[in-house]
Amino acid sequence: MKEKEEFVGFDSHEYRPIVRNKSMQLLKDFVIAQKPAQILEIGTFIGYSAGIMLDAFDGCHVTTLEKYEDNARDAVKNLTELGFLGRFEVVCCDAYDYLQTNQNRQFDFIFLDGPKGQYIKYLPLIKNMLKKGGILICDDILFYGLVRSNQHIEHKHRTIVNNLRKFIAALTEDEDFETQIHEFDNGISVSRKKV
């Protein structure tokens, strides 16, 4: 697969929310190990992580949610150029609206990499959409180390940090999940929904 810098749309953004190297490898390894048929990704950006998952297992289909039209268009171009046509669906929408209206859909694997302050709101909906035995991977959960820090949190980050703390507590205390938190990169959790 091509490098992330070669993706259409990469250069047009000052801030590029792309999965970091160790987290990307963990994501790839779990897709290879699990061989999920249906993957849901929340937070497409320009399609890099969707491409990683599609490349890791050629038997999977990725439904990926992206709020911004320009990003969604770039993701479709990138994933098509990579040869994944017919194996992905880029849905331009608000993720919470999609999750609420698609509760009948079931996925083997969910990658959560959308707006961090919304993770806690998404969790019950995602849990319902994840099949038993399925994997939920959530990226950037430690938010630059602030989630586990005792230092004063700036006002602009306070809601995100507090919501991520609630999310981590809810995820790790949920008896229906077995969860591990990895502290590399920006923090990433891996949860298996118990059978």
C-alpha positions as CSV (number, residue, x, y, z in Angstrom):
1,M,0.0,0.0,0.0
2,K,1.2,3.5,-0.7
3,E,2.5,5.8,2.0
4,K,0.1,8.1,3.8
5,E,1.8,11.2,2.4
6,E,0.8,9.9,-1.1
7,F,-2.9,9.9,-0.3
8,V,-5.1,12.4,-2.1
9,G,-5.9,15.2,0.3
10,F,-3.0,14.6,2.7
11,D,-1.3,17.9,1.7
12,S,-4.5,20.0,1.9
13,H,-4.8,19.7,5.7
14,E,-2.6,21.3,8.3
15,Y,-4.0,18.9,11.0
16,R,-4.0,15.3,9.8
17,P,-5.8,12.8,12.1
18,I,-4.1,9.7,10.8
19,V,-3.4,6.6,12.9
20,R,0.1,6.6,14.3
21,N,2.7,3.9,13.4
22,K,2.5,1.5,16.4
23,S,-1.3,1.9,16.6
24,M,-1.5,1.2,12.9
25,Q,0.5,-2.0,13.3
26,L,-1.7,-3.1,16.2
27,L,-4.9,-2.4,14.1
28,K,-3.4,-4.3,11.2
29,D,-2.4,-7.3,13.4
30,F,-5.8,-7.6,14.9
31,V,-7.5,-7.5,11.5
32,I,-5.1,-10.3,10.2
33,A,-5.8,-12.4,13.3
34,Q,-9.6,-11.9,13.5
35,K,-10.4,-12.0,9.8
36,P,-13.5,-9.9,10.2
37,A,-16.1,-10.0,7.4
38,Q,-17.7,-6.7,8.4
39,I,-15.8,-3.7,9.8
40,L,-17.2,-0.4,11.0
41,E,-14.8,2.6,11.2
42,I,-15.9,5.8,12.8
43,G,-13.6,8.6,11.5
44,T,-12.4,8.1,7.9
45,F,-10.5,11.3,7.2
46,I,-8.9,10.5,3.8
47,G,-9.1,6.7,4.0
48,Y,-5.7,5.7,5.3
49,S,-6.8,3.4,8.2
50,A,-9.6,2.0,6.1
51,G,-7.0,1.1,3.5
52,I,-4.8,-0.5,6.1
53,M,-7.7,-2.8,7.2
54,L,-8.7,-3.6,3.7
55,D,-5.2,-4.5,2.8
56,A,-4.7,-6.6,5.9
57,F,-7.5,-9.0,5.0
58,D,-9.0,-9.3,1.6
59,G,-12.2,-10.9,2.9
60,C,-13.4,-7.9,4.8
61,H,-15.8,-5.1,3.9
62,V,-15.3,-1.7,5.6
63,T,-18.1,0.8,6.2
64,T,-16.5,4.0,7.2
65,L,-18.1,7.2,8.5
66,E,-16.9,10.7,7.7
67,K,-18.6,14.0,8.6
68,Y,-16.9,16.2,6.0
69,E,-17.7,15.9,2.3
70,D,-14.2,16.8,1.0
71,N,-12.6,14.2,3.2
72,A,-15.2,11.6,2.1
73,R,-14.6,12.3,-1.6
74,D,-10.8,12.0,-1.1
75,A,-11.3,8.7,0.8
76,V,-13.3,7.3,-2.0
77,K,-10.6,8.3,-4.5
78,N,-7.8,6.8,-2.4
79,L,-9.5,3.5,-1.7
80,T,-10.6,3.1,-5.3
81,E,-7.1,3.9,-6.5
82,L,-5.8,1.2,-4.1
83,G,-8.0,-1.4,-5.8
84,F,-10.6,-1.8,-3.1
85,L,-13.7,-0.9,-5.1
86,G,-16.7,-3.0,-4.0
87,R,-15.2,-3.7,-0.6
88,F,-15.9,-0.4,1.1
89,E,-18.6,2.2,1.7
90,V,-17.8,5.7,2.7
91,V,-20.8,7.2,4.4
92,C,-20.8,11.0,4.7
93,C,-22.8,11.6,7.9
94,D,-22.8,12.5,11.6
95,A,-21.6,9.3,13.3
96,Y,-24.0,9.6,16.2
97,D,-27.0,9.8,13.8
98,Y,-25.7,6.8,11.8
99,L,-25.2,4.7,15.0
100,Q,-28.7,5.6,16.2
101,T,-30.4,4.7,12.9
102,N,-28.5,1.6,12.1
103,Q,-28.8,-0.4,15.4
104,N,-29.9,-3.4,13.4
105,R,-26.5,-3.7,11.7
106,Q,-23.9,-6.0,13.1
107,F,-20.2,-5.8,12.8
108,D,-17.3,-8.2,13.6
109,F,-14.9,-5.4,14.2
110,I,-15.2,-1.7,15.0
111,F,-12.5,0.9,14.9
112,L,-13.4,4.1,16.7
113,D,-11.2,7.1,15.7
114,G,-13.7,9.9,15.5
115,P,-14.3,12.9,17.8
116,K,-12.8,12.0,21.1
117,G,-15.3,13.9,23.3
118,Q,-18.1,11.7,21.7
119,Y,-16.7,8.3,22.5
120,I,-18.7,8.0,25.8
121,K,-21.9,8.8,23.9
122,Y,-21.1,6.3,21.1
123,L,-20.2,3.4,23.4
124,P,-23.7,1.9,24.2
125,L,-24.7,2.1,20.5
126,I,-21.4,0.6,19.3
127,K,-21.6,-2.2,21.9
128,N,-25.1,-3.1,20.5
129,M,-23.7,-3.2,17.0
130,L,-20.7,-5.4,17.8
131,K,-21.2,-9.1,17.5
132,K,-20.3,-11.4,20.4
133,G,-16.6,-12.3,20.1
134,G,-16.1,-9.1,18.1
135,I,-13.2,-6.6,18.6
136,L,-13.5,-2.9,19.4
137,I,-10.4,-0.8,19.0
138,C,-10.5,2.9,20.1
139,D,-7.7,5.3,19.2
140,D,-6.3,8.4,20.9
141,I,-7.9,7.6,24.3
142,L,-5.2,9.2,26.4
143,F,-5.3,12.5,24.5
144,Y,-1.7,13.6,24.6
145,G,-1.3,12.2,28.1
146,L,-3.8,14.6,29.6
147,V,-6.3,11.8,30.5
148,R,-3.9,10.3,33.0
149,S,-2.4,13.5,34.1
150,N,-3.0,15.4,37.4
151,Q,-2.0,18.7,35.9
152,H,-4.5,21.5,35.3
153,I,-6.4,20.9,32.0
154,E,-6.9,24.0,29.8
155,H,-10.6,24.9,29.4
156,K,-10.5,24.1,25.6
157,H,-9.5,20.5,26.4
158,R,-11.4,19.9,29.6
159,T,-14.6,18.4,28.2
160,I,-12.7,16.1,25.9
161,V,-10.5,14.9,28.7
162,N,-13.3,14.4,31.2
163,N,-15.4,12.5,28.6
164,L,-12.5,10.3,27.8
165,R,-12.0,9.5,31.5
166,K,-15.7,8.6,31.7
167,F,-15.3,6.5,28.5
168,I,-12.3,4.5,29.8
169,A,-14.0,3.9,33.1
170,A,-17.2,2.7,31.3
171,L,-15.3,0.5,28.9
172,T,-13.0,-1.1,31.5
173,E,-15.8,-1.7,34.0
174,D,-18.2,-3.2,31.5
175,E,-18.3,-7.0,32.3
176,D,-19.3,-7.7,28.7
177,F,-15.9,-6.6,27.5
178,E,-12.3,-7.8,28.1
179,T,-10.2,-4.6,27.6
180,Q,-6.5,-3.8,27.4
181,I,-5.2,-0.3,27.2
182,H,-1.9,0.3,25.4
183,E,-0.1,3.6,26.3
184,F,2.0,3.9,23.2
185,D,1.4,6.6,20.6
186,N,-1.7,8.6,21.9
187,G,-3.2,5.6,23.8
188,I,-5.3,2.9,22.2
189,S,-7.7,0.3,23.7
190,V,-8.5,-3.2,22.5
191,S,-11.8,-4.7,23.7
192,R,-13.2,-8.1,23.0
193,K,-17.0,-8.6,23.4
194,K,-17.4,-11.7,25.4
195,V,-19.4,-14.6,23.9
